[in-house]
Amino acid sequence: MNLITEGGGAIEFFSDSESLISGELKRFSVYRQNERLLLDLDITLLYSKKFKDVTLRFIDVLEYSFYYKNHNSFYYIEDYKFFVTAEQAYISLDPVDGSGNEIDPNDNDFVIAKELKVYV
């Protein structure tokens, strides 16, 4: 894997020529490395001009929640909320409202972490 961007650069990367909308979450992995919890989201981008597959790596995960029931398809991204501050990175793949830079307690399928890196 090659590092493309990290931190707030991920917001610019996905709002520029790459888009998570209509992408497909292929896999998420949760694991410990060097005493920190990591979570990878492996996503295939539908409308990408450069990259088909990307990995969002959340490092030092503070909280995450994903729900799946077999009558739902796994897992097309219809909407999302994504922001990075000096303290944390946040993504929800099923937000109550995809706009804004605030965590809503009713957002679903989310990750909150101290760091974020994007790989291809």
Number of C-alpha atoms within 10 A of each C-alpha: 8 9 11 14 17 18 19 17 15 20 14 12 15 14 11 10 12 17 15 22 16 15 20 18 20 14 13 14 10 14 12 12 10 6 8 11 16 20 22 21 18 19 22 20 21 16 15 16 10 9 13 14 17 21 23 20 22 27 22 19 23 15 11 16 11 12 7 10 7 6 6 8 8 13 15 17 17 14 17 20 21 21 18 21 12 9 8 19 23 23 23 25 23 18 21 16 15 17 11 10 12 12 18 13 8 9 18 18 15 20 21 23 22 17 21 25 19 21 16 15
